[in-house]
Amino acid sequence: MKKGVYSLLKAKFLIDDDSMKNWRFIVFIIILAIFMIANTQRFEQKVFKIAALTSEVKELRSEFVDRRSQLMKLRMESTVSAKMVAKEIFPSTVPPVKIKVKKEAEKGFLKKLWQ
């Protein structure tokens, strides 16, 4: 046991004759660790980007609601008529009348042929 602990502390497993398989395993572990660190970094960048885009969407949505309410106020008949008074255009006192256009009945094939 004592000899095994000393050889582990002195890292004899790295300089022995069959140490090549140990070095391969160590290099594999190092590459795997680097890959995991890079993957975690990429994931965190995506999380930050998602958070930034979410806040931007909230801001744009609130601006949209504000603009829509302003548009509704501008489209009201009272607002339009008040702006038109300055140009001396007044609302009509006579209500609008619906105009109906009657279509002629289509003639059949034989009636068109005889004309």
C-alpha positions as CSV (number, residue, x, y, z in Angstrom):
1,M,0.0,0.0,0.0
2,K,2.8,2.4,1.0
3,K,4.6,1.7,-2.3
4,G,1.4,2.3,-4.3
5,V,0.7,5.7,-2.7
6,Y,4.3,6.9,-3.3
7,S,4.2,5.8,-6.9
8,L,1.0,7.7,-7.4
9,L,2.4,10.8,-5.7
10,K,5.6,10.6,-7.8
11,A,3.4,10.1,-11.0
12,K,5.2,7.0,-12.0
13,F,2.2,5.9,-14.0
14,L,3.0,8.7,-16.5
15,I,6.6,7.7,-17.1
16,D,6.4,3.9,-17.0
17,D,6.8,1.8,-20.2
18,D,3.1,1.4,-20.8
19,S,2.3,5.0,-19.9
20,M,1.1,5.8,-23.4
21,K,-2.4,4.5,-22.7
22,N,-2.5,6.7,-19.6
23,W,-1.5,9.8,-21.5
24,R,-4.2,9.0,-24.1
25,F,-6.8,8.9,-21.4
26,I,-5.5,12.1,-19.8
27,V,-5.6,13.9,-23.1
28,F,-9.1,12.6,-23.8
29,I,-10.3,13.9,-20.4
30,I,-8.7,17.3,-21.1
31,I,-10.4,17.6,-24.5
32,L,-13.7,16.5,-23.0
33,A,-13.4,19.2,-20.2
34,I,-12.6,21.9,-22.8
35,F,-15.6,20.8,-24.9
36,M,-17.9,21.0,-21.8
37,I,-16.6,24.4,-20.8
38,A,-17.1,25.7,-24.4
39,N,-20.6,24.2,-24.5
40,T,-21.5,25.8,-21.1
41,Q,-20.2,29.2,-22.4
42,R,-22.3,29.0,-25.5
43,F,-25.4,28.1,-23.5
44,E,-24.9,31.0,-21.2
45,Q,-24.5,33.4,-24.2
46,K,-27.8,32.1,-25.6
47,V,-29.6,32.6,-22.2
48,F,-28.4,36.2,-22.1
49,K,-29.5,36.9,-25.6
50,I,-32.9,35.4,-24.9
51,A,-33.3,37.6,-21.9
52,A,-32.3,40.7,-23.9
53,L,-34.7,39.9,-26.7
54,T,-37.5,39.2,-24.2
55,S,-37.1,42.7,-22.6
56,E,-37.0,44.2,-26.1
57,V,-40.2,42.4,-27.0
58,K,-41.9,43.7,-23.9
59,E,-40.7,47.3,-24.7
60,L,-42.0,47.1,-28.3
61,R,-45.3,45.6,-27.2
62,S,-45.9,48.5,-24.7
63,E,-45.0,51.0,-27.5
64,F,-47.4,49.3,-29.8
65,V,-50.2,49.5,-27.2
66,D,-49.4,53.2,-26.7
67,R,-49.4,53.9,-30.5
68,R,-52.7,52.0,-30.9
69,S,-54.4,54.1,-28.2
70,Q,-53.1,57.3,-29.8
71,L,-54.5,56.1,-33.2
72,M,-57.9,55.3,-31.6
73,K,-58.1,58.8,-30.2
74,L,-57.2,60.4,-33.6
75,R,-59.8,58.3,-35.4
76,M,-62.7,59.4,-33.2
77,E,-65.3,61.5,-35.0
78,S,-65.1,64.3,-32.4
79,T,-61.3,64.6,-32.9
80,V,-61.6,64.6,-36.7
81,S,-64.5,67.1,-36.7
82,A,-62.6,69.4,-34.3
83,K,-59.6,69.5,-36.7
84,M,-61.8,70.1,-39.7
85,V,-63.4,73.1,-38.1
86,A,-60.1,74.9,-38.4
87,K,-60.3,74.3,-42.2
88,E,-63.9,75.4,-42.2
89,I,-65.2,71.9,-43.1
90,F,-68.2,70.9,-41.1
91,P,-69.9,67.5,-40.6
92,S,-73.0,66.9,-42.7
93,T,-76.4,67.4,-41.1
94,V,-78.1,65.1,-43.6
95,P,-77.5,61.4,-43.0
96,P,-75.9,59.4,-45.8
97,V,-78.2,57.4,-48.2
98,K,-77.3,53.9,-49.4
99,I,-77.2,53.6,-53.1
100,K,-78.4,50.3,-54.6
101,V,-77.4,49.2,-58.0
102,K,-79.6,46.7,-59.7
103,K,-78.0,44.1,-62.0
104,E,-79.7,43.1,-65.2
105,A,-80.8,39.4,-65.2
106,E,-78.4,37.4,-67.3
107,K,-79.9,36.1,-70.4
108,G,-79.7,32.4,-71.2
109,F,-77.5,31.0,-73.9
110,L,-80.3,30.6,-76.4
111,K,-81.6,34.2,-75.8
112,K,-78.1,35.6,-76.5
113,L,-77.9,33.5,-79.6
114,W,-81.1,34.9,-81.1
115,Q,-80.2,38.6,-80.6
